[in-house]
Structures are given as structure tokens and as C-alpha cells.
Amino acid sequence: RHPEKYMEEIVESTLSLLTVKHDQSHVVSQKILDPIYFFALVDTKAVWFKKWMHAHYSRTTVLRLLEKKYKSL
């Protein structure tokens, strides 16, 4: 088990990565995919999310961040 602060940093960094959007002014002919689409392609059953939501330790951090900072997800 890792310190809570360390786990919070990992969760927040990952959620921050998932909310990255491409700049609409630089759209090319191919559709640019956001990071969330790549996660969905690699992990179709969202195993990473299931593991995060398994224990109270990480679940509270994930839900708090989704509620307050990452509502777009």
C-alpha cells in the first residue's frame, strides 16, 4: 500500500491525461483521437477503472476528483 498523497497524484495525473483535448484550430483530414479513445481501444473492459474502484482507499479519491475537477469525464 502506498501513501495516500502518492496515490492521489497518480489518479489526478491519469485523469488529467484523459481530459486532454486537441486544438480545434489544427484539425487535419484524419480524425485526431483524444487519450480516452486510446484507453478504450487498449482496455475494452475498463479493467484499470475497475481496479481503481475496488477499494475504498482509491475509490474515494477517484470519485472526489471526478466530482470536483473532472466532471467532463
Secondary structure, 3 states (H helix, E strand, C coil): CCCHHHHHHHHHHHHHHHCCCCCHHHCCCCCCCCHHHHHHHHCCCCHHHHHHCCCHHHHHHHHHHHHHCCCCC
